[in-house]
Amino acid sequence: MIIIADSGSTKTSWCFSEKGKEPELFNTGGVNPFFRTTENIVTEWKQTLLANLSGKVDRVFFYGAGVVNEEKAVVIKKALDVFFPEAEKEVHSDLLAAAHATLGNKSGIACILGTGSNSCLYDGKTITAHVPPLGFILGDEGSGAVLGRQLVGDFLKKTMPGELQQLFQQKYPLEYTEFLNRVYRHEKPNQFLAGFVPFLSENIQNEYCQNLVENAFDSFILRNVAQYSGYENQPVCFVGSVAFYFQEQLKNVLLRRQLVPGIIVKEPLLKLMEFHLQNDNHE
């Protein structure tokens, strides 16, 4: 049996597959090793399906946000050891998950556009170059948090078109001070800001919304993708909900920049399983 996990800070999606059977899926909480200990993770996983998986687990491939070096990978590996002591285990970044899911064994540029954004140059085996995303204050261009930041800022400064100003007020009847408190005083302001992205999707036919989204994607391309050597000739692939739901606008930007649009997937999990089954050297 092969197990694949794709983890963010709030959710971990699991997929396990036995030969000749359809893959099965389930979710647990997120386990970003920047914020969790091995012991804490093990305690949580003992309350989930992981504790009751039947069948022999041969290999576990875990991809996660926050797996930026070996030290952080070890936090996850030790937790996996408790449940799958005899299995081969690999722990990688969510960025490598994006590359494996979209490019497989081919070279190209793999990007994440979700609540945050990220990108890398991939040679078909490893990540060879990486522009730091820097978070939604200094970077994260094209992300849900940055789209929401622009939208909320325009609303509070009253620079969005009048009809949209009214629609936004009706959909989110928050006071001025509530917006500021949620951004500057509460935890996870990036998730709060990304929560306004559905408004853009609902009103994407409006020129203001179209321009906001496409300008954000253009900034992502210029400040990230264009930093990679030979980017003009590489397929540019994406995972993440923002890329998926705004793929028409994303493709418009790529084509205007004369870049090669690659595949766009909302979540990488099933593509990761496909990748590992195709590269399976075990019997």
Kinemage of the C-alpha trace (Angstrom):
@kinemage 1
@onewidth
@group {chain A} dominant
@subgroup {mainchain}
@vectorlist {calphas} color= white
{ca met a 1} P 0.000 0.000 0.000
{ca ile a 2} L 1.157 3.511 -0.845
{ca ile a 3} L 0.022 6.512 1.199
{ca ile a 4} L 0.245 10.094 -0.066
{ca ala a 5} L -0.389 13.139 2.131
{ca asp a 6} L -0.683 16.774 1.097
{ca ser a 7} L -0.718 19.063 4.118
{ca gly a 8} L -1.363 22.750 4.673
{ca ser a 9} L -1.637 24.618 7.951
{ca thr a 10} L -5.368 23.878 8.309
{ca lys a 11} L -5.969 20.560 6.505
{ca thr a 12} L -4.084 17.401 5.515
{ca ser a 13} L -5.520 15.396 2.601
{ca trp a 14} L -4.585 11.697 2.542
{ca cys a 15} L -4.835 9.168 -0.264
{ca phe a 16} L -4.005 5.472 0.046
{ca ser a 17} L -3.895 2.964 -2.743
{ca glu a 18} L -3.573 -0.811 -2.926
{ca lys a 19} L -2.864 -2.595 -6.183
{ca gly a 20} L -6.038 -3.274 -8.120
{ca lys a 21} L -8.215 -1.013 -5.942
{ca glu a 22} L -9.510 2.536 -6.313
{ca pro a 23} L -7.607 5.097 -4.197
{ca glu a 24} L -9.352 6.078 -0.941
{ca leu a 25} L -9.333 9.605 0.475
{ca phe a 26} L -9.741 11.181 3.906
{ca asn a 27} L -8.751 14.370 5.725
{ca thr a 28} L -7.121 15.257 9.037
{ca gly a 29} L -6.012 18.560 10.548
{ca gly a 30} L -3.074 20.520 9.180
{ca val a 31} L 0.404 19.766 10.555
{ca asn a 32} L 2.742 22.607 9.625
{ca pro a 33} L 5.980 21.725 11.493
{ca phe a 34} L 6.638 25.416 12.144
{ca phe a 35} L 3.734 25.353 14.610
{ca arg a 36} L 3.427 21.686 15.676
{ca thr a 37} L 5.597 19.191 17.569
{ca thr a 38} L 5.934 15.483 16.793
{ca glu a 39} L 4.133 14.589 20.037
{ca asn a 40} L 1.282 16.961 19.276
{ca ile a 41} L 0.864 15.506 15.773
{ca val a 42} L 0.895 11.905 17.032
{ca thr a 43} L -1.804 12.692 19.620
{ca glu a 44} L -4.058 14.109 16.914
{ca trp a 45} L -3.449 11.313 14.408
{ca lys a 46} L -4.331 8.642 16.992
{ca gln a 47} L -7.919 9.925 16.807
{ca thr a 48} L -8.118 9.465 13.022
{ca leu a 49} L -8.291 6.718 10.389
{ca leu a 50} L -4.493 6.588 10.359
{ca ala a 51} L -4.590 4.564 13.549
{ca asn a 52} L -6.799 1.902 11.922
{ca leu a 53} L -5.482 1.463 8.384
{ca ser a 54} L -5.592 -2.181 7.451
{ca gly a 55} L -3.112 -3.741 5.080
{ca lys a 56} L 0.629 -3.428 4.868
{ca val a 57} L 1.890 0.085 4.215
{ca asp a 58} L 5.015 -0.074 2.070
{ca arg a 59} L 5.678 3.598 1.398
{ca val a 60} L 4.506 6.970 2.694
{ca phe a 61} L 5.058 10.208 0.762
{ca phe a 62} L 4.219 13.283 2.828
{ca tyr a 63} L 4.213 16.764 1.273
{ca gly a 64} L 3.611 19.758 3.471
{ca ala a 65} L 3.640 23.488 4.028
{ca gly a 66} L 6.469 24.428 6.362
{ca val a 67} L 8.752 21.560 5.293
{ca val a 68} L 11.538 23.949 4.350
{ca asn a 69} L 14.547 21.956 5.575
{ca glu a 70} L 15.567 18.596 7.059
{ca glu a 71} L 14.940 19.781 10.620
{ca lys a 72} L 11.272 20.465 9.849
{ca ala a 73} L 10.982 17.246 7.821
{ca val a 74} L 12.184 15.230 10.834
{ca val a 75} L 9.250 16.529 12.926
{ca ile a 76} L 6.880 14.853 10.450
{ca lys a 77} L 9.036 11.747 9.882
{ca lys a 78} L 9.097 10.922 13.579
{ca ala a 79} L 5.298 11.140 13.756
{ca leu a 80} L 4.961 8.860 10.714
{ca asp a 81} L 7.380 6.379 12.350
{ca val a 82} L 4.870 5.830 15.158
{ca phe a 83} L 2.156 4.668 12.757
{ca phe a 84} L 4.206 3.126 9.960
{ca pro a 85} L 7.459 1.901 11.535
{ca glu a 86} L 8.338 -0.514 8.708
{ca ala a 87} L 7.363 1.694 5.759
{ca glu a 88} L 9.747 3.698 3.610
{ca lys a 89} L 9.034 7.370 4.259
{ca glu a 90} L 9.734 10.566 2.340
{ca val a 91} L 8.802 14.047 3.557
{ca his a 92} L 8.916 16.941 1.086
{ca ser a 93} L 7.727 20.533 0.690
{ca asp a 94} L 4.347 21.483 -0.756
{ca leu a 95} L 6.296 23.142 -3.557
{ca leu a 96} L 7.755 19.791 -4.659
{ca ala a 97} L 4.193 18.451 -4.485
{ca ala a 98} L 3.176 21.110 -6.998
{ca ala a 99} L 6.062 20.128 -9.278
{ca his a 100} L 5.405 16.373 -9.054
{ca ala a 101} L 1.648 16.842 -9.557
{ca thr a 102} L 1.856 19.160 -12.563
{ca leu a 103} L 5.162 18.336 -14.271
{ca gly a 104} L 5.882 14.748 -13.230
{ca asn a 105} L 9.292 13.887 -14.669
{ca lys a 106} L 9.412 16.863 -17.047
{ca ser a 107} L 11.096 20.205 -16.477
{ca gly a 108} L 9.206 23.457 -16.041
{ca ile a 109} L 8.008 26.037 -13.554
{ca ala a 110} L 5.608 24.935 -10.805
{ca cys a 111} L 3.562 27.496 -8.895
{ca ile a 112} L 1.133 27.594 -5.980
{ca leu a 113} L -1.692 30.149 -5.967
{ca gly a 114} L -3.909 29.666 -2.940
{ca thr a 115} L -4.151 31.652 0.283
{ca gly a 116} L -0.433 32.310 -0.303
{ca ser a 117} L 1.703 31.970 -3.410
{ca asn a 118} L 4.993 30.268 -4.255
{ca ser a 119} L 6.993 29.069 -7.257
{ca cys a 120} L 10.034 27.080 -8.308
{ca leu a 121} L 12.091 25.969 -11.293
{ca tyr a 122} L 12.054 22.167 -11.592
{ca asp a 123} L 14.329 19.996 -13.742
{ca gly a 124} L 12.176 16.857 -13.737
{ca lys a 125} L 13.715 15.528 -10.521
{ca thr a 126} L 14.521 18.346 -8.119
{ca ile a 127} L 13.830 22.015 -7.465
{ca thr a 128} L 16.772 23.918 -8.946
{ca ala a 129} L 15.753 27.532 -8.213
{ca his a 130} L 13.285 29.223 -5.881
{ca val a 131} L 12.183 32.841 -5.443
{ca pro a 132} L 11.120 33.400 -1.792
{ca pro a 133} L 7.379 34.165 -1.535
{ca leu a 134} L 7.858 36.519 1.495
{ca gly a 135} L 4.266 36.358 2.775
{ca phe a 136} L 1.350 38.663 2.046
{ca ile a 137} L 2.992 41.828 3.404
{ca leu a 138} L 6.217 41.690 1.373
{ca gly a 139} L 5.214 39.309 -1.420
{ca asp a 140} L 2.701 36.494 -2.096
{ca glu a 141} L 1.720 38.233 -5.328
{ca gly a 142} L -1.402 36.758 -6.927
{ca ser a 143} L -2.443 34.947 -3.751
{ca gly a 144} L -5.872 34.968 -2.134
{ca ala a 145} L -4.511 37.062 0.745
{ca val a 146} L -3.140 39.722 -1.604
{ca leu a 147} L -6.285 39.772 -3.765
{ca gly a 148} L -8.340 40.216 -0.588
{ca arg a 149} L -5.977 42.894 0.721
{ca gln a 150} L -6.392 44.928 -2.476
{ca leu a 151} L -10.161 44.446 -2.485
{ca val a 152} L -10.637 45.465 1.163
{ca gly a 153} L -8.281 48.417 0.766
{ca asp a 154} L -10.204 49.686 -2.262
{ca phe a 155} L -13.500 49.256 -0.394
{ca leu a 156} L -12.335 51.190 2.665
{ca lys a 157} L -10.815 53.956 0.516
{ca lys a 158} L -13.967 53.943 -1.668
{ca thr a 159} L -12.020 53.565 -4.906
{ca met a 160} L -13.995 50.591 -6.250
{ca pro a 161} L -16.974 51.299 -8.566
{ca gly a 162} L -20.127 52.459 -6.767
{ca glu a 163} L -22.281 49.419 -7.598
{ca leu a 164} L -19.561 47.061 -6.332
{ca gln a 165} L -19.098 49.202 -3.222
{ca gln a 166} L -22.774 48.626 -2.389
{ca leu a 167} L -22.633 44.885 -3.146
{ca phe a 168} L -19.530 44.482 -0.990
{ca gln a 169} L -21.151 46.372 1.901
{ca gln a 170} L -24.227 44.120 1.688
{ca lys a 171} L -22.216 40.906 1.550
{ca tyr a 172} L -19.768 41.906 4.321
{ca pro a 173} L -21.549 44.284 6.727
{ca leu a 174} L -18.464 44.946 8.850
{ca glu a 175} L -17.511 48.230 10.450
{ca tyr a 176} L -14.301 50.032 9.465
{ca thr a 177} L -12.721 49.198 12.836
{ca glu a 178} L -13.617 45.499 12.464
{ca phe a 179} L -11.618 45.273 9.236
{ca leu a 180} L -8.604 46.890 10.879
{ca asn a 181} L -8.819 44.731 14.008
{ca arg a 182} L -9.028 41.519 12.000
{ca val a 183} L -6.000 42.491 9.908
{ca tyr a 184} L -3.774 44.092 12.532
{ca arg a 185} L -4.776 42.540 15.869
{ca his a 186} L -6.080 39.027 15.212
{ca glu a 187} L -4.295 35.811 14.231
{ca lys a 188} L -4.116 34.641 10.606
{ca pro a 189} L -4.946 37.925 8.845
{ca asn a 190} L -3.915 36.245 5.574
{ca gln a 191} L -6.812 33.788 5.881
{ca phe a 192} L -9.206 36.602 6.793
{ca leu a 193} L -8.217 38.571 3.687
{ca ala a 194} L -8.350 35.505 1.429
{ca gly a 195} L -11.937 35.011 2.604
{ca phe a 196} L -13.015 37.919 0.373
{ca val a 197} L -11.880 36.230 -2.846
{ca pro a 198} L -15.325 34.683 -3.551
{ca phe a 199} L -16.620 38.239 -4.072
{ca leu a 200} L -14.167 38.634 -6.947
{ca ser a 201} L -15.253 35.310 -8.424
{ca glu a 202} L -18.958 36.210 -8.185
{ca asn a 203} L -18.350 39.541 -9.924
{ca ile a 204} L -15.544 38.575 -12.297
{ca gln a 205} L -17.454 39.912 -15.328
{ca asn a 206} L -17.098 43.398 -13.855
{ca glu a 207} L -14.117 45.193 -15.390
{ca tyr a 208} L -12.798 46.287 -11.991
{ca cys a 209} L -12.690 42.679 -10.705
{ca gln a 210} L -11.192 41.376 -13.937
{ca asn a 211} L -8.424 43.990 -13.834
{ca leu a 212} L -7.677 43.475 -10.141
{ca val a 213} L -7.196 39.730 -10.630
{ca glu a 214} L -5.209 39.976 -13.846
{ca asn a 215} L -2.944 42.731 -12.477
{ca ala a 216} L -2.219 40.578 -9.415
{ca phe a 217} L -1.324 37.610 -11.621
{ca asp a 218} L 0.844 39.821 -13.813
{ca ser a 219} L 2.723 40.957 -10.705
{ca phe a 220} L 3.201 37.308 -9.718
{ca ile a 221} L 4.691 36.531 -13.130
{ca leu a 222} L 7.023 39.548 -13.148
{ca arg a 223} L 8.263 39.222 -9.567
{ca asn a 224} L 8.536 35.426 -9.443
{ca val a 225} L 8.306 33.458 -12.685
{ca ala a 226} L 10.388 35.936 -14.692
{ca gln a 227} L 13.287 35.485 -12.250
{ca tyr a 228} L 13.971 31.943 -13.486
{ca ser a 229} L 16.539 31.345 -16.206
{ca gly a 230} L 14.877 30.385 -19.494
{ca tyr a 231} L 11.373 30.992 -18.104
{ca glu a 232} L 10.117 32.132 -21.530
{ca asn a 233} L 10.424 28.582 -22.893
{ca gln a 234} L 9.209 26.611 -19.877
{ca pro a 235} L 5.642 25.455 -19.219
{ca val a 236} L 4.239 27.361 -16.240
{ca cys a 237} L 1.979 25.106 -14.135
{ca phe a 238} L -0.205 25.863 -11.126
{ca val a 239} L -1.903 24.221 -8.167
{ca gly a 240} L -4.291 25.938 -5.771
{ca ser a 241} L -7.845 27.224 -5.552
{ca val a 242} L -7.053 30.766 -6.749
{ca ala a 243} L -5.297 29.466 -9.867
{ca phe a 244} L -8.118 26.978 -10.501
{ca tyr a 245} L -11.096 29.332 -10.100
{ca phe a 246} L -9.444 32.200 -11.985
{ca gln a 247} L -7.735 30.103 -14.638
{ca glu a 248} L -9.251 32.088 -17.501
{ca gln a 249} L -7.679 35.298 -16.152
{ca leu a 250} L -4.431 33.462 -15.395
{ca lys a 251} L -4.176 32.118 -18.942
{ca asn a 252} L -4.904 35.605 -20.326
{ca val a 253} L -1.904 36.972 -18.427
{ca leu a 254} L 0.394 34.111 -19.445
{ca leu a 255} L -0.517 34.465 -23.108
{ca arg a 256} L -0.067 38.246 -23.034
{ca arg a 257} L 3.419 37.637 -21.660
{ca gln a 258} L 3.938 35.012 -24.412
{ca leu a 259} L 4.473 32.271 -21.861
{ca val a 260} L 3.508 28.605 -22.138
{ca pro a 261} L 0.480 27.754 -19.927
{ca gly a 262} L 0.877 24.351 -18.292
{ca ile a 263} L -1.745 22.380 -16.402
{ca ile a 264} L -3.761 23.935 -13.573
{ca val a 265} L -5.147 21.744 -10.775
{ca lys a 266} L -7.069 22.761 -7.664
{ca glu a 267} L -5.529 20.119 -5.394
{ca pro a 268} L -2.472 17.987 -6.183
{ca leu a 269} L -3.349 14.834 -4.221
{ca leu a 270} L -4.657 12.491 -6.943
{ca lys a 271} L -2.004 13.719 -9.386
{ca leu a 272} L 0.624 12.909 -6.747
{ca met a 273} L -0.721 9.376 -6.405
{ca glu a 274} L -0.629 9.013 -10.187
{ca phe a 275} L 2.979 10.273 -10.218
{ca his a 276} L 4.151 7.832 -7.560
{ca leu a 277} L 2.327 4.838 -9.042
{ca gln a 278} L 3.917 5.580 -12.428
{ca asn a 279} L 7.355 5.850 -10.824
{ca asp a 280} L 6.866 2.802 -8.619
{ca asn a 281} L 9.847 0.472 -8.878
{ca his a 282} L 8.466 -1.918 -6.268
{ca glu a 283} L 6.513 -5.008 -7.041
